[in-house]
Amino acid sequence: MKKELIIYRHAKSDWDAGVAVDHDRPINAKGIASAKVMGKLLAMGDQIPELIICSSALRAQQTLENSMELGSWDSVVETQGCLYDESTHHIFTSQVCNRADDIHRIMLVGHEPKCSTLTSQLIGGGEVQFSTATMAKIVFNVSRWSDIHYGMGVLRWLHHPSFFEKW
């Protein structure tokens, strides 16, 4: 059985929210709309993850909440601060590689440049750009999460909400 990792960058932040700490920045109205579009898209494509690991930052949490609500996802959710402040290597080894093998699809909800960097590392190079609310699906031909190494993933799709908002 293959393992699938979906990497999801948070939706557009509200830079006018007047927050003193970046971690507490919310998403704006466009971000809410984009998150909802992406939530519905994943549900329509039967791509809902079993497990979601989300950054503790408010904008990531709000992105996920809006996506889950419109897409009616029933995923297990964990909040992890390391998606906000740790390296991509730490995120990969501590949040992906050690997961139970009965889980087949995991989503990470995080930030730039970590989304782009981790995706590029996992697929063996290239330059993948994540604008806000972008998702990428990477597939690994392994049966255990611990068998995944950099460069062995295949990028199956990269979706940006602006394409789907026209529906």
VOSE-162520 format. One record per residue: residue number from 0; residue in three letters; x, y, z negated of N, C-alpha, C in turn. Coordinates in steps of 0.05 Angstrom, whole numbers, plus 5000, padded with zeros to 4 digits. Atoms other than C-alpha are relative to their C-alpha. Layout:
N
[atom NUM; "ALA"; [X; Y; Z]; [X; Y; Z]; [X; Y; Z]]
...
REM end
This chain:
167
[atom 0; "MET"; [5017; 4976; 5000]; [5000; 5000; 5000]; [5018; 5025; 5000]]
[atom 1; "LYS"; [4984; 4975; 4998]; [5026; 5069; 5017]; [4993; 5019; 4977]]
[atom 2; "LYS"; [5004; 4979; 5019]; [5034; 5127; 4969]; [4996; 5026; 5015]]
[atom 3; "GLU"; [5005; 4974; 4987]; [5007; 5196; 4988]; [5002; 5023; 4979]]
[atom 4; "LEU"; [4997; 4977; 5017]; [5026; 5263; 4959]; [4989; 5024; 5015]]
[atom 5; "ILE"; [5011; 4976; 4989]; [4986; 5326; 4972]; [5012; 5023; 4984]]
[atom 6; "ILE"; [4989; 4977; 5013]; [5022; 5391; 4957]; [4983; 5024; 5007]]
[atom 7; "TYR"; [5020; 4979; 4996]; [4976; 5451; 4948]; [5010; 5025; 4986]]
[atom 8; "ARG"; [4992; 4974; 5011]; [4998; 5523; 4939]; [4975; 5015; 4990]]
[atom 9; "HIS"; [5023; 4985; 5011]; [4953; 5566; 4896]; [4990; 5021; 5020]]
[atom 10; "ALA"; [5013; 4981; 4983]; [4905; 5614; 4930]; [5010; 5029; 4994]]
[atom 11; "LYS"; [4990; 4972; 5002]; [4916; 5689; 4939]; [4995; 5013; 4973]]
[atom 12; "SER"; [5001; 4987; 5026]; [4932; 5726; 4875]; [4988; 5028; 5001]]
[atom 13; "ASP"; [5011; 4973; 5003]; [4900; 5789; 4850]; [5022; 5018; 4987]]
[atom 14; "TRP"; [4978; 4984; 5010]; [4959; 5837; 4844]; [4990; 5026; 4986]]
[atom 15; "ASP"; [5011; 4977; 5013]; [4912; 5892; 4820]; [4986; 4993; 4974]]
[atom 16; "ALA"; [5014; 5009; 5024]; [4888; 5853; 4760]; [5010; 5013; 4974]]
[atom 17; "GLY"; [4990; 4985; 5023]; [4931; 5893; 4712]; [5011; 4982; 4978]]
[atom 18; "VAL"; [4989; 5018; 5020]; [4962; 5833; 4677]; [5030; 5006; 4996]]
[atom 19; "ALA"; [4972; 4994; 5007]; [5029; 5842; 4642]; [5019; 4977; 5007]]
[atom 20; "VAL"; [4984; 5024; 4996]; [5053; 5771; 4653]; [4992; 4985; 5026]]
[atom 21; "ASP"; [5006; 5013; 4975]; [5058; 5737; 4721]; [4984; 4974; 4997]]
[atom 22; "HIS"; [5013; 5025; 5006]; [5035; 5671; 4691]; [4970; 5003; 4997]]
[atom 23; "ASP"; [5029; 4995; 5005]; [4967; 5703; 4675]; [4986; 5014; 5023]]
[atom 24; "ARG"; [5013; 4987; 4977]; [4953; 5731; 4745]; [4978; 4983; 5011]]
[atom 25; "PRO"; [5022; 5015; 4989]; [4885; 5709; 4771]; [5000; 5000; 5031]]
[atom 26; "ILE"; [5003; 4998; 4971]; [4864; 5696; 4843]; [4979; 5021; 5006]]
[atom 27; "ASN"; [5019; 4980; 4992]; [4825; 5748; 4882]; [4976; 4988; 5015]]
[atom 28; "ALA"; [5024; 5010; 4987]; [4759; 5742; 4920]; [5007; 4984; 5025]]
[atom 29; "LYS"; [4991; 5016; 4977]; [4795; 5719; 4983]; [5011; 4973; 4991]]
[atom 30; "GLY"; [4989; 5024; 5011]; [4832; 5668; 4941]; [4978; 4980; 4992]]
[atom 31; "ILE"; [5023; 5017; 5008]; [4766; 5641; 4913]; [4988; 4987; 5025]]
[atom 32; "ALA"; [5012; 5010; 4975]; [4737; 5634; 4983]; [5018; 4979; 5013]]
[atom 33; "SER"; [4981; 5019; 4988]; [4800; 5599; 5009]; [5001; 4974; 4985]]
[atom 34; "ALA"; [4999; 5024; 5016]; [4802; 5551; 4951]; [4975; 4983; 5004]]
[atom 35; "LYS"; [5025; 5015; 4995]; [4730; 5532; 4963]; [5000; 4986; 5027]]
[atom 36; "VAL"; [4997; 5012; 4973]; [4743; 5520; 5037]; [5018; 4975; 4999]]
[atom 37; "MET"; [4981; 5023; 5002]; [4802; 5475; 5020]; [4988; 4977; 4984]]
[atom 38; "GLY"; [5013; 5021; 5015]; [4762; 5437; 4969]; [4980; 4984; 5016]]
[atom 39; "LYS"; [5019; 5013; 4983]; [4707; 5422; 5018]; [5014; 4985; 5022]]
[atom 40; "LEU"; [4985; 5013; 4979]; [4757; 5405; 5072]; [5011; 4973; 4991]]
[atom 41; "LEU"; [4989; 5025; 5010]; [4790; 5352; 5029]; [4978; 4979; 4995]]
[atom 42; "ALA"; [5022; 5018; 5004]; [4723; 5322; 5010]; [4989; 4989; 5027]]
[atom 43; "MET"; [5010; 5009; 4974]; [4699; 5320; 5082]; [5019; 4980; 5014]]
[atom 44; "GLY"; [4980; 5018; 4988]; [4763; 5285; 5103]; [5006; 4976; 4984]]
[atom 45; "ASP"; [4996; 5023; 5018]; [4759; 5234; 5047]; [5029; 4999; 4991]]
[atom 46; "GLN"; [4972; 4997; 5008]; [4826; 5259; 5021]; [5003; 5008; 4971]]
[atom 47; "ILE"; [5000; 4992; 5028]; [4809; 5272; 4948]; [5020; 4983; 4984]]
[atom 48; "PRO"; [4980; 5014; 5016]; [4867; 5254; 4902]; [4989; 4987; 4975]]
[atom 49; "GLU"; [5008; 5013; 5025]; [4860; 5206; 4844]; [5010; 5016; 4976]]
[atom 50; "LEU"; [4987; 4985; 5021]; [4907; 5248; 4802]; [5009; 5027; 5010]]
[atom 51; "ILE"; [4990; 4973; 4993]; [4920; 5323; 4804]; [5017; 5010; 4977]]
[atom 52; "ILE"; [4982; 4988; 5020]; [4979; 5354; 4768]; [5002; 5030; 5008]]
[atom 53; "CYS"; [5003; 4972; 4994]; [4968; 5429; 4764]; [5018; 5017; 4982]]
[atom 54; "SER"; [4985; 4981; 5015]; [5012; 5486; 4743]; [4983; 5013; 4978]]
[atom 55; "SER"; [5015; 4987; 5022]; [4993; 5520; 4678]; [4993; 5029; 5006]]
[atom 56; "ALA"; [5006; 4973; 4993]; [4991; 5588; 4713]; [4970; 5004; 5007]]
[atom 57; "LEU"; [5029; 4995; 4996]; [4921; 5619; 4715]; [4992; 4998; 5029]]
[atom 58; "ARG"; [5007; 5001; 4972]; [4921; 5627; 4791]; [4999; 4972; 5011]]
[atom 59; "ALA"; [5001; 5028; 4992]; [4936; 5553; 4801]; [4976; 4986; 4989]]
[atom 60; "GLN"; [5023; 5012; 5013]; [4883; 5533; 4751]; [4974; 5009; 5014]]
[atom 61; "GLN"; [5024; 4990; 4986]; [4831; 5577; 4785]; [4997; 4989; 5028]]
[atom 62; "THR"; [5000; 5011; 4974]; [4850; 5552; 4853]; [4988; 4971; 4999]]
[atom 63; "LEU"; [5009; 5027; 5003]; [4840; 5481; 4830]; [4970; 4998; 4992]]
[atom 64; "GLU"; [5028; 4999; 5009]; [4774; 5496; 4794]; [4981; 5005; 5023]]
[atom 65; "ASN"; [5017; 4993; 4978]; [4744; 5528; 4856]; [5000; 4978; 5021]]
[atom 66; "SER"; [4998; 5022; 4980]; [4768; 5472; 4902]; [4984; 4976; 4990]]
[atom 67; "MET"; [5014; 5023; 5011]; [4741; 5418; 4856]; [4970; 5004; 4999]]
[atom 68; "GLU"; [5028; 4994; 5002]; [4675; 5452; 4847]; [4985; 4997; 5027]]
[atom 69; "LEU"; [5014; 5001; 4975]; [4657; 5460; 4920]; [5003; 4973; 5013]]
[atom 70; "GLY"; [4996; 5026; 4988]; [4688; 5394; 4941]; [4989; 4976; 4984]]
[atom 71; "SER"; [5011; 5021; 5018]; [4656; 5355; 4883]; [5021; 4978; 4994]]
[atom 72; "TRP"; [4979; 5020; 5006]; [4722; 5322; 4866]; [4996; 4989; 4972]]
[atom 73; "ASP"; [5002; 5012; 5027]; [4723; 5274; 4808]; [5028; 4990; 4991]]
[atom 74; "SER"; [4972; 5008; 5006]; [4799; 5270; 4801]; [5007; 5004; 4971]]
[atom 75; "VAL"; [4988; 4996; 5027]; [4837; 5263; 4736]; [5019; 5024; 5003]]
[atom 76; "VAL"; [4983; 4976; 4999]; [4872; 5330; 4722]; [5018; 5002; 4976]]
[atom 77; "GLU"; [4981; 4994; 5021]; [4935; 5343; 4682]; [5011; 5028; 5006]]
[atom 78; "THR"; [4987; 4973; 4997]; [4963; 5413; 4669]; [5029; 4997; 4990]]
[atom 79; "GLN"; [4971; 5003; 5007]; [5039; 5416; 4669]; [5014; 5027; 5005]]
[atom 80; "GLY"; [4986; 4975; 4997]; [5079; 5479; 4656]; [5024; 4999; 5018]]
[atom 81; "CYS"; [4976; 5003; 4984]; [5139; 5451; 4693]; [4995; 5007; 5029]]
[atom 82; "LEU"; [5005; 4993; 4972]; [5104; 5464; 4760]; [5003; 5030; 5004]]
[atom 83; "TYR"; [4996; 4971; 4998]; [5111; 5538; 4744]; [5029; 5008; 4997]]
[atom 84; "ASP"; [4973; 4989; 5007]; [5181; 5543; 4715]; [5023; 4980; 5003]]
[atom 85; "GLU"; [4977; 5019; 4997]; [5223; 5481; 4732]; [5007; 4997; 5030]]
[atom 86; "SER"; [4990; 5005; 4972]; [5263; 5460; 4794]; [4983; 4979; 5014]]
[atom 87; "THR"; [5015; 5020; 4984]; [5233; 5419; 4850]; [5009; 4972; 4993]]
[atom 88; "HIS"; [4990; 5027; 5008]; [5278; 5361; 4830]; [4988; 4991; 4974]]
[atom 89; "HIS"; [5012; 5007; 5026]; [5252; 5362; 4759]; [4970; 4993; 5004]]
[atom 90; "ILE"; [5028; 5005; 4995]; [5180; 5366; 4784]; [4996; 4973; 5013]]
[atom 91; "PHE"; [5002; 5025; 4986]; [5190; 5308; 4831]; [5006; 4976; 4982]]
[atom 92; "THR"; [4992; 5023; 5016]; [5226; 5262; 4782]; [4982; 4997; 4975]]
[atom 93; "SER"; [5016; 5002; 5024]; [5183; 5279; 4721]; [4970; 4997; 5005]]
[atom 94; "GLN"; [5029; 5000; 4995]; [5114; 5286; 4753]; [4990; 4981; 5022]]
[atom 95; "VAL"; [5008; 5017; 4978]; [5114; 5240; 4814]; [5012; 4972; 4997]]
[atom 96; "CYS"; [4987; 5026; 5000]; [5165; 5184; 4808]; [4993; 4981; 4978]]
[atom 97; "ASN"; [5006; 5017; 5023]; [5143; 5159; 4741]; [4970; 4993; 4997]]
[atom 98; "ARG"; [5028; 5005; 5002]; [5069; 5151; 4756]; [4993; 4970; 5004]]
[atom 99; "ALA"; [5009; 5027; 4998]; [5030; 5086; 4751]; [4995; 4993; 5029]]
[atom 100; "ASP"; [5002; 5008; 4972]; [5031; 5047; 4816]; [4972; 4994; 5009]]
[atom 101; "ASP"; [5027; 5004; 4991]; [4956; 5035; 4816]; [4987; 5027; 5010]]
[atom 102; "ILE"; [5009; 4974; 4989]; [4949; 5110; 4834]; [5013; 5001; 5028]]
[atom 103; "HIS"; [4990; 4999; 4973]; [4955; 5119; 4909]; [5002; 5028; 5012]]
[atom 104; "ARG"; [4999; 4973; 4989]; [4943; 5193; 4921]; [5002; 5020; 4977]]
[atom 105; "ILE"; [4996; 4980; 5021]; [4970; 5249; 4877]; [5001; 5028; 5014]]
[atom 106; "MET"; [4998; 4973; 4991]; [4963; 5324; 4886]; [5016; 5017; 4979]]
[atom 107; "LEU"; [4986; 4980; 5017]; [5011; 5377; 4859]; [4989; 5027; 5008]]
[atom 108; "VAL"; [5010; 4973; 4995]; [4981; 5447; 4853]; [5021; 5019; 4988]]
[atom 109; "GLY"; [4979; 4983; 5010]; [5037; 5498; 4848]; [5005; 5025; 5016]]
[atom 110; "HIS"; [4992; 4973; 4991]; [5076; 5557; 4875]; [5022; 4999; 5021]]
[atom 111; "GLU"; [4978; 4996; 4982]; [5124; 5582; 4927]; [5024; 5011; 4984]]
[atom 112; "PRO"; [4992; 5016; 4976]; [5180; 5571; 4943]; [5001; 4970; 4995]]
[atom 113; "LYS"; [4998; 5028; 5008]; [5173; 5504; 4907]; [4984; 4982; 5019]]
[atom 114; "CYS"; [5016; 5017; 4982]; [5117; 5477; 4953]; [5016; 4995; 5026]]
[atom 115; "SER"; [4985; 5002; 4975]; [5158; 5491; 5016]; [5025; 4983; 4996]]
[atom 116; "THR"; [4975; 5013; 5005]; [5223; 5467; 4986]; [4996; 4970; 4996]]
[atom 117; "LEU"; [5005; 5028; 5006]; [5195; 5402; 4958]; [4991; 4985; 5025]]
[atom 118; "THR"; [5010; 5013; 4976]; [5158; 5386; 5022]; [5023; 4995; 5019]]
[atom 119; "SER"; [4977; 5003; 4982]; [5221; 5398; 5064]; [5019; 4978; 4990]]
[atom 120; "GLN"; [4982; 5021; 5011]; [5263; 5354; 5017]; [4988; 4973; 5004]]
[atom 121; "LEU"; [5012; 5027; 4998]; [5213; 5297; 5018]; [4998; 4990; 5029]]
[atom 122; "ILE"; [5002; 5009; 4972]; [5207; 5296; 5094]; [5027; 5000; 5014]]
[atom 123; "GLY"; [4973; 5001; 4989]; [5281; 5302; 5105]; [5009; 5024; 5016]]
[atom 124; "GLY"; [4990; 4976; 4987]; [5289; 5373; 5128]; [4978; 5015; 5014]]
[atom 125; "GLY"; [5019; 4983; 4986]; [5256; 5424; 5172]; [4992; 5023; 4982]]
[atom 126; "GLU"; [5009; 4976; 5015]; [5224; 5488; 5150]; [4970; 5001; 5000]]
[atom 127; "VAL"; [5029; 5000; 5003]; [5154; 5481; 5124]; [4992; 5025; 4984]]
[atom 128; "GLN"; [5009; 4976; 5013]; [5119; 5546; 5105]; [4973; 4997; 4987]]
[atom 129; "PHE"; [5025; 5001; 5014]; [5064; 5550; 5053]; [4990; 5028; 4994]]
[atom 130; "SER"; [5013; 4975; 5008]; [5022; 5612; 5055]; [4980; 4992; 4978]]
[atom 131; "THR"; [5018; 5006; 5022]; [4970; 5618; 5000]; [4978; 4980; 5009]]
[atom 132; "ALA"; [5021; 5020; 4996]; [4920; 5560; 4994]; [5006; 4979; 5022]]
[atom 133; "THR"; [4992; 5020; 4980]; [4959; 5517; 5043]; [5004; 4973; 4986]]
[atom 134; "MET"; [4996; 5027; 5010]; [4960; 5441; 5033]; [5016; 4984; 5020]]
[atom 135; "ALA"; [4986; 5019; 4983]; [5007; 5388; 5060]; [4997; 4972; 4989]]
[atom 136; "LYS"; [5002; 5028; 5009]; [4999; 5313; 5058]; [5025; 4986; 5010]]
[atom 137; "ILE"; [4976; 5015; 4994]; [5062; 5270; 5056]; [4994; 4971; 4993]]
[atom 138; "VAL"; [5005; 5029; 5004]; [5058; 5194; 5063]; [5027; 4986; 4998]]
[atom 139; "PHE"; [4977; 5016; 5005]; [5109; 5145; 5037]; [4993; 4970; 5004]]
[atom 140; "ASN"; [5005; 5028; 4995]; [5113; 5073; 5061]; [5013; 4983; 4978]]
[atom 141; "VAL"; [4991; 5015; 5023]; [5125; 5044; 4992]; [4976; 4993; 4983]]
[atom 142; "SER"; [5022; 5008; 5018]; [5083; 5010; 4939]; [5004; 5011; 4972]]
[atom 143; "ARG"; [4994; 4989; 5027]; [5116; 5042; 4878]; [5010; 5029; 5003]]
[atom 144; "TRP"; [4992; 4972; 5000]; [5124; 5116; 4863]; [5030; 5002; 4994]]
[atom 145; "SER"; [4971; 4998; 5007]; [5193; 5102; 4834]; [5018; 4993; 5024]]
[atom 146; "ASP"; [4984; 5007; 4976]; [5216; 5077; 4903]; [5003; 5024; 5019]]
[atom 147; "ILE"; [4999; 4977; 4982]; [5207; 5146; 4935]; [5026; 5015; 4996]]
[atom 148; "HIS"; [4975; 4984; 5000]; [5270; 5184; 4954]; [4996; 5023; 5020]]
[atom 149; "TYR"; [5000; 4977; 4981]; [5282; 5250; 4989]; [5005; 4989; 5028]]
[atom 150; "GLY"; [4996; 5006; 4972]; [5277; 5245; 5064]; [4983; 4976; 5011]]
[atom 151; "MET"; [5015; 5024; 4990]; [5231; 5184; 5068]; [4971; 5005; 5005]]
[atom 152; "GLY"; [5028; 4994; 4996]; [5164; 5219; 5072]; [4994; 5008; 5028]]
[atom 153; "VAL"; [5010; 4992; 4974]; [5123; 5232; 5134]; [4978; 5021; 4996]]
[atom 154; "LEU"; [5020; 4979; 5002]; [5085; 5297; 5140]; [4976; 4993; 5018]]
[atom 155; "ARG"; [5023; 5008; 4984]; [5015; 5276; 5162]; [4983; 5024; 5009]]
[atom 156; "TRP"; [5014; 4976; 4992]; [4982; 5344; 5161]; [5008; 5024; 4982]]
[atom 157; "LEU"; [4996; 4975; 5014]; [4990; 5416; 5140]; [4977; 5018; 5007]]
[atom 158; "HIS"; [5024; 4985; 4996]; [4926; 5456; 5131]; [5001; 5027; 4986]]
[atom 159; "HIS"; [5002; 4973; 5010]; [4916; 5530; 5121]; [4970; 5008; 5001]]
[atom 160; "PRO"; [5029; 4994; 5000]; [4847; 5557; 5102]; [4991; 5019; 5022]]
[atom 161; "SER"; [5010; 4981; 4980]; [4845; 5612; 5155]; [4989; 4985; 5024]]
[atom 162; "PHE"; [5010; 5015; 4977]; [4834; 5559; 5209]; [4972; 4990; 4994]]
[atom 163; "PHE"; [5026; 5012; 5007]; [4775; 5528; 5171]; [4979; 5020; 4990]]
[atom 164; "GLU"; [5019; 4980; 5010]; [4744; 5592; 5144]; [4980; 5009; 5022]]
[atom 165; "LYS"; [5017; 4991; 4978]; [4713; 5604; 5213]; [4976; 4981; 5004]]
[atom 166; "TRP"; [5021; 5020; 4997]; [4667; 5543; 5205]; [4973; 5013; 4994]]
REM end
